[in-house]
Amino acid sequence: MVEGGTVYLAVIGVLLLVALTLGVRVLGNIFREGRERRRRRNAGDIEPYTQDEAHGPDPSPSSSDGDDESGPSDRGGPSITCPKCGAVNDPTFTYCRQCASRLRLTG
């Protein structure tokens, strides 16, 4: 007779393998799509950057979340302009908020 604990472990093991297989498949698709977008962008088929519809353009200082009207320069220094797309980023950012290019080396 098979014990309940053994069956439980077998079922959990199978479920973990299924989840891992699906996760690898999804990550593979994301990687392939990213490579294809980069290839198309480098070939000039698509724009280097398209505006994120969910966030829109840079918010004005008066629409910030706080009561004060602080801009990026009040949050740690001057803003950083992305060398690749020209977007203005918060000085604490390591990657551009629009094109995800590295802004500076992490230290």
PyMOL commands that set and color helices and strands:
alter all, ss='L'
color gray80, all
select helices_A, chain A and resi 4-43+61-63+72-75
alter helices_A, ss='H'
color red, helices_A
select strands_A, chain A and resi 80-81+88-89
alter strands_A, ss='S'
color yellow, strands_A
deselect
rebuild
show_as cartoon
